[in-house]
Amino acid sequence: MKKPIKIEIKKEVVVHKPNPQMRGPSKTFQQDGHWIEKPSITAILICVCGNRYLKTRALQELCLRCSSVIFKKR
């Protein structure tokens, strides 16, 4: 008489990840009960001509208007 063959079936354990919408935000964008529009502070510099500008390039010392005039003269 033949022995019966045993087949082992491995059950995969499925781990459900929590829904990110149900967790809430991972970062807090409130300070003193008010919403923070932009968490980092951007420095506003004043050019030689008196125009205000944001420093967008490395080694930038003039506003874009003054720097474009310098490049046009070259």
C-alpha positions in Angstrom: 0.0 0.0 0.0 1.3 3.4 -0.9 1.7 6.1 1.6 -0.4 9.3 1.0 1.6 12.3 -0.2 1.5 15.3 2.2 1.4 18.6 0.5 2.3 21.6 2.7 0.7 24.8 1.6 2.3 27.9 3.1 -0.1 30.7 3.8 1.3 34.2 3.1 0.7 36.6 5.8 -0.7 39.8 4.4 0.2 42.9 6.4 -2.1 45.9 5.6 -0.5 49.3 5.6 -2.4 52.0 7.4 -4.1 54.4 5.1 -2.1 57.7 5.0 -5.3 59.7 4.9 -6.5 58.2 8.2 -3.1 58.8 9.9 -3.1 62.6 9.5 -0.2 64.8 8.4 3.3 63.6 9.2 4.5 67.2 9.7 2.9 69.9 11.6 2.5 73.2 9.6 1.0 75.1 12.5 2.7 77.4 14.9 0.9 79.2 17.7 -2.4 78.0 16.3 -1.8 79.6 12.9 -1.0 77.9 9.6 2.5 78.4 8.3 2.4 79.3 4.6 6.1 78.7 4.1 8.1 77.0 6.8 11.5 78.4 5.8 12.3 82.1 5.8 13.6 83.6 2.5 16.0 86.5 2.7 15.1 89.5 0.6 18.2 91.5 -0.4 18.5 95.1 -1.6 20.4 95.8 -4.8 22.7 98.8 -5.4 19.9 100.4 -7.5 17.5 100.1 -4.6 15.5 97.2 -6.1 14.7 94.2 -3.8 15.5 90.7 -5.0 15.6 87.1 -3.9 19.0 85.5 -4.2 18.4 82.7 -6.6 21.9 82.0 -7.9 25.2 81.3 -6.1 27.5 84.4 -5.9 24.6 86.7 -6.9 25.2 90.2 -5.7 22.8 92.2 -8.0 19.2 92.0 -8.9 18.4 90.3 -12.3 17.7 93.6 -13.9 21.1 95.1 -13.1 22.9 91.8 -13.9 21.1 91.6 -17.3 22.3 95.2 -18.1 25.9 94.2 -17.4 25.7 91.2 -19.7 24.1 93.3 -22.5 27.0 95.7 -22.4 29.6 93.0 -22.9 
